[in-house]
Amino acid sequence: MNKRSDSIVLAEQQVAEARTAALAEYQAARAQLRRRMGSPVFIGGVLLGAIALGYLALGRGKPKRLLYPGSPGAWSRAVKTVQVLLPLLMALDSATKAARRPDANISGTAG
């Protein structure tokens, strides 16, 4: 019976160690997710995803009749959309490049 109680104690010890290791891994994954959610890449991706979903949900309905014959067509609307999104994409690209440099400080400039 002594061997059985030793094996039970050993098993309980292994379960406690495994529980501690799993909890530490969970906390590390959660901390990494928090860091990623605050990054400009994640925020920009969420913003662009929301814009794309909004376009697909609202803008892709059946074709609407033009109220005014001289109103802009699809190409001119696409150009205006690119004009609006281009500064956002350039800022996102600049932020990711600055974050990847090893000598970058908080403000994103080399120092």
N, C-alpha and C positions, 0 to 999 in steps of 0.2 A: 504494500500500500504506500510505502514511502516513495517508490519510483513514480507512482501515479501522481502523488501530490507535487513532486518535483516537476513533472511534465506539465501539470496544470499551471504551476507558478511560472514556468518558462513560457508557456503559451500566453498567459496573461501579460507577461512582460513584453513579448513580441507584439501583441495587439496594441499595447500602450505606445510602443515605439512607432509602430505603423501609423497609429492615429496622430501622433505628434508630427511625423513626417508629412502626412497628408494635409494636416492643418497648415504647416509651414509652406507647402507647395501652393495651397489655395491662397494664402495671404500674398505670396510672391506674384502669383498670376493676377490677383486683384490689383496690386500696386502697379504692375506693368500696364494693365488695362486703363487705370486712371491716368498714367503718364501719356498713353497713346491718345486718349480722348481729349486731352488738352493740347495736342499738337496741331499746328496749322494744317497739316495734310489731312488729318481726320475731319477737322471742321470744314475745310474746303470740299472734301469728298461728300460729306453729308449735305452741304449746301447745294452742290452740283447735282447730287442724287435727288434732292427735293425739287429742284428746278426741272429735272428730266421727268420725274413722276408727275409733276403738275402739268407739264406740256403733254405728256401722254394721256393723262386723265381728262384734261380740260380742252386742250388744243387740237385733239385729233378726232373730233366729232365729225358729223357729216358736213360737207362743204356748205358754207354760208353764202348767201347772195351778198354781193357788194352793195352797200347802201349808196355809195358814190362811185360813179364810173371811173373817176380819176384817183381812187384810193390806192395805196401801195399794194403791190403784189407780194407773192411768197418770197421772191428773191430779195426784195428790198427789206422785208421784215426780217429775213435771215441775216442780212448785213447789219441791221440795227441791233439784233440780238448779239451778234459777234462784237459789235462796238461796245455794248454794255458789259459783256462778259470778259473781254480782253484784259482790262486792268485787273480784274479779280484773278485771272489765270496767271498774269505776270507777277502779281504780288505773291501768289501761292508758290510759283516757281522760285522766286527770289528767296522766300522764307525757307523752303526746303533745301536750297543750295547752301544757305547760310547755316542751317542747322547741321548739315552733314560735314561741314569743315571742322576739323578737330580743334582749331585755335579760335573758334567763335565764342563770343561772350553772350550774355543775356540779350543784349540789344541786337544781336545778329551781325555785328561788325567785327572784323578781325582786330585783335588787340593784343 
